[in-house]
Amino acid sequence: MIIRYATSADAEAITEIYNDAVRNSTAIWNDETVSVQNRMDWIAAKKVEGWPLLVAEDEQGTLLGYATYGPWRAWDGYRHTVEHSVYVAKNQRGKGTGEALMQALIGKAQQTDIHVMVAGIEASNEASIRLHRKLGFKDAGTLREVGTKFGKWLDLAFLQLTLA
């Protein structure tokens, strides 16, 4: 597995992973899928803003997943805290891709002035919560019924990793 920065050439594969999560999971609390152009614009914005956007690919160049972070809240006092996201292609889940991406993303954060990484995870997503705990994230609380998707109320679990 190779982990590298995303380029515009990755937009189609990132779009497929993102849209699959929109259509089939509660990992993303959007109801509408996005276009490849939307993801191209997003990739470009990440680059301009200086936020890492990492992808994992196999030896054949197939994109397996992606991870990024950005501001947690807009006010100056939160400038050392980021919220991240990590998404893996449906046929790659449980094979170590998410963990490899997260380890690389944490490494990027440690090279900067980031002090805390925040994860907001749909509270019944046990696999993601387990992965984050394995990587040292600690439970920080749960907000009950703050979102909705597929006709049901969703809880949002927060986990955080304080970087040395």
Contacts in CASP RR format, 6 or more apart in sequence:
PFRMAT RR
TARGET T0000
AUTHOR 0000-0000-0000
METHOD contacts of the structure
MODEL  1
MIIRYATSADAEAITEIYNDAVRNSTAIWNDETVSVQNRMDWIAAKKVEG
WPLLVAEDEQGTLLGYATYGPWRAWDGYRHTVEHSVYVAKNQRGKGTGEA
LMQALIGKAQQTDIHVMVAGIEASNEASIRLHRKLGFKDAGTLREVGTKF
GKWLDLAFLQLTLA
1 56 0 8 1.000
1 57 0 8 1.000
1 58 0 8 1.000
1 64 0 8 1.000
1 97 0 8 1.000
1 100 0 8 1.000
2 56 0 8 1.000
2 57 0 8 1.000
2 58 0 8 1.000
2 59 0 8 1.000
2 61 0 8 1.000
3 54 0 8 1.000
3 55 0 8 1.000
3 56 0 8 1.000
3 100 0 8 1.000
3 101 0 8 1.000
3 104 0 8 1.000
4 54 0 8 1.000
4 55 0 8 1.000
4 57 0 8 1.000
5 52 0 8 1.000
5 53 0 8 1.000
5 54 0 8 1.000
5 55 0 8 1.000
6 14 0 8 1.000
6 43 0 8 1.000
6 46 0 8 1.000
6 53 0 8 1.000
6 54 0 8 1.000
6 55 0 8 1.000
6 66 0 8 1.000
7 43 0 8 1.000
8 40 0 8 1.000
8 43 0 8 1.000
8 44 0 8 1.000
10 43 0 8 1.000
10 55 0 8 1.000
10 63 0 8 1.000
10 66 0 8 1.000
11 36 0 8 1.000
11 37 0 8 1.000
11 39 0 8 1.000
11 40 0 8 1.000
11 43 0 8 1.000
12 36 0 8 1.000
12 39 0 8 1.000
13 55 0 8 1.000
13 62 0 8 1.000
13 63 0 8 1.000
13 89 0 8 1.000
14 39 0 8 1.000
14 43 0 8 1.000
14 55 0 8 1.000
14 63 0 8 1.000
14 65 0 8 1.000
14 66 0 8 1.000
15 34 0 8 1.000
15 35 0 8 1.000
15 36 0 8 1.000
15 38 0 8 1.000
15 39 0 8 1.000
16 89 0 8 1.000
17 63 0 8 1.000
17 65 0 8 1.000
17 66 0 8 1.000
17 87 0 8 1.000
17 88 0 8 1.000
17 89 0 8 1.000
18 28 0 8 1.000
18 33 0 8 1.000
18 34 0 8 1.000
18 39 0 8 1.000
18 87 0 8 1.000
19 33 0 8 1.000
19 34 0 8 1.000
20 89 0 8 1.000
20 90 0 8 1.000
21 27 0 8 1.000
21 28 0 8 1.000
21 87 0 8 1.000
22 28 0 8 1.000
22 30 0 8 1.000
22 31 0 8 1.000
22 32 0 8 1.000
22 33 0 8 1.000
22 34 0 8 1.000
23 33 0 8 1.000
24 90 0 8 1.000
26 122 0 8 1.000
26 124 0 8 1.000
26 125 0 8 1.000
26 149 0 8 1.000
26 150 0 8 1.000
26 154 0 8 1.000
27 87 0 8 1.000
27 122 0 8 1.000
27 125 0 8 1.000
27 128 0 8 1.000
28 87 0 8 1.000
29 122 0 8 1.000
29 147 0 8 1.000
29 148 0 8 1.000
29 149 0 8 1.000
29 154 0 8 1.000
31 149 0 8 1.000
43 53 0 8 1.000
46 52 0 8 1.000
46 53 0 8 1.000
46 68 0 8 1.000
47 53 0 8 1.000
49 70 0 8 1.000
51 68 0 8 1.000
51 69 0 8 1.000
51 70 0 8 1.000
52 68 0 8 1.000
52 69 0 8 1.000
52 105 0 8 1.000
52 108 0 8 1.000
53 66 0 8 1.000
53 67 0 8 1.000
53 68 0 8 1.000
54 66 0 8 1.000
54 67 0 8 1.000
54 68 0 8 1.000
54 101 0 8 1.000
54 104 0 8 1.000
54 105 0 8 1.000
54 108 0 8 1.000
55 63 0 8 1.000
55 64 0 8 1.000
55 65 0 8 1.000
55 66 0 8 1.000
56 63 0 8 1.000
56 64 0 8 1.000
56 65 0 8 1.000
56 66 0 8 1.000
56 88 0 8 1.000
56 97 0 8 1.000
56 98 0 8 1.000
56 100 0 8 1.000
56 101 0 8 1.000
57 63 0 8 1.000
57 64 0 8 1.000
58 64 0 8 1.000
63 89 0 8 1.000
64 88 0 8 1.000
64 89 0 8 1.000
64 92 0 8 1.000
64 97 0 8 1.000
65 86 0 8 1.000
65 87 0 8 1.000
65 88 0 8 1.000
65 89 0 8 1.000
65 92 0 8 1.000
65 97 0 8 1.000
65 98 0 8 1.000
65 101 0 8 1.000
66 86 0 8 1.000
66 87 0 8 1.000
66 101 0 8 1.000
67 84 0 8 1.000
67 85 0 8 1.000
67 86 0 8 1.000
67 87 0 8 1.000
67 98 0 8 1.000
67 101 0 8 1.000
67 102 0 8 1.000
67 104 0 8 1.000
67 105 0 8 1.000
68 84 0 8 1.000
68 85 0 8 1.000
68 105 0 8 1.000
69 82 0 8 1.000
69 83 0 8 1.000
69 84 0 8 1.000
69 85 0 8 1.000
69 105 0 8 1.000
69 109 0 8 1.000
69 114 0 8 1.000
69 117 0 8 1.000
70 82 0 8 1.000
70 83 0 8 1.000
70 84 0 8 1.000
71 78 0 8 1.000
71 79 0 8 1.000
71 82 0 8 1.000
71 83 0 8 1.000
72 78 0 8 1.000
72 81 0 8 1.000
72 82 0 8 1.000
72 83 0 8 1.000
72 116 0 8 1.000
72 118 0 8 1.000
73 81 0 8 1.000
79 113 0 8 1.000
80 113 0 8 1.000
80 114 0 8 1.000
80 115 0 8 1.000
80 116 0 8 1.000
81 114 0 8 1.000
81 115 0 8 1.000
81 116 0 8 1.000
81 117 0 8 1.000
81 118 0 8 1.000
82 109 0 8 1.000
82 114 0 8 1.000
82 116 0 8 1.000
82 117 0 8 1.000
82 118 0 8 1.000
83 117 0 8 1.000
83 118 0 8 1.000
83 119 0 8 1.000
83 120 0 8 1.000
84 102 0 8 1.000
84 105 0 8 1.000
84 117 0 8 1.000
84 118 0 8 1.000
84 119 0 8 1.000
86 98 0 8 1.000
86 101 0 8 1.000
86 102 0 8 1.000
86 105 0 8 1.000
88 94 0 8 1.000
88 97 0 8 1.000
88 98 0 8 1.000
88 101 0 8 1.000
89 97 0 8 1.000
93 127 0 8 1.000
94 127 0 8 1.000
98 131 0 8 1.000
99 131 0 8 1.000
99 134 0 8 1.000
99 135 0 8 1.000
102 131 0 8 1.000
102 132 0 8 1.000
102 135 0 8 1.000
103 135 0 8 1.000
106 117 0 8 1.000
106 135 0 8 1.000
106 161 0 8 1.000
106 163 0 8 1.000
109 117 0 8 1.000
109 163 0 8 1.000
110 163 0 8 1.000
110 164 0 8 1.000
114 163 0 8 1.000
115 162 0 8 1.000
115 163 0 8 1.000
116 160 0 8 1.000
116 161 0 8 1.000
116 162 0 8 1.000
116 163 0 8 1.000
117 137 0 8 1.000
117 160 0 8 1.000
117 161 0 8 1.000
117 163 0 8 1.000
118 140 0 8 1.000
118 158 0 8 1.000
118 159 0 8 1.000
118 160 0 8 1.000
119 128 0 8 1.000
119 132 0 8 1.000
119 137 0 8 1.000
119 158 0 8 1.000
119 159 0 8 1.000
119 160 0 8 1.000
119 161 0 8 1.000
120 156 0 8 1.000
120 157 0 8 1.000
120 158 0 8 1.000
120 159 0 8 1.000
121 128 0 8 1.000
121 129 0 8 1.000
121 132 0 8 1.000
121 156 0 8 1.000
121 157 0 8 1.000
121 158 0 8 1.000
121 159 0 8 1.000
122 128 0 8 1.000
122 154 0 8 1.000
122 155 0 8 1.000
122 156 0 8 1.000
122 157 0 8 1.000
123 129 0 8 1.000
123 142 0 8 1.000
123 154 0 8 1.000
123 155 0 8 1.000
123 156 0 8 1.000
123 157 0 8 1.000
124 155 0 8 1.000
129 157 0 8 1.000
129 159 0 8 1.000
132 159 0 8 1.000
132 161 0 8 1.000
133 139 0 8 1.000
133 159 0 8 1.000
135 161 0 8 1.000
136 161 0 8 1.000
137 159 0 8 1.000
137 160 0 8 1.000
137 161 0 8 1.000
138 159 0 8 1.000
138 160 0 8 1.000
138 161 0 8 1.000
138 162 0 8 1.000
139 157 0 8 1.000
139 158 0 8 1.000
139 159 0 8 1.000
140 158 0 8 1.000
140 159 0 8 1.000
140 160 0 8 1.000
141 157 0 8 1.000
141 158 0 8 1.000
142 155 0 8 1.000
142 156 0 8 1.000
142 157 0 8 1.000
142 158 0 8 1.000
143 155 0 8 1.000
143 156 0 8 1.000
143 158 0 8 1.000
144 155 0 8 1.000
145 153 0 8 1.000
145 154 0 8 1.000
145 155 0 8 1.000
146 154 0 8 1.000
146 155 0 8 1.000
146 156 0 8 1.000
147 153 0 8 1.000
147 154 0 8 1.000
147 156 0 8 1.000
148 154 0 8 1.000
END
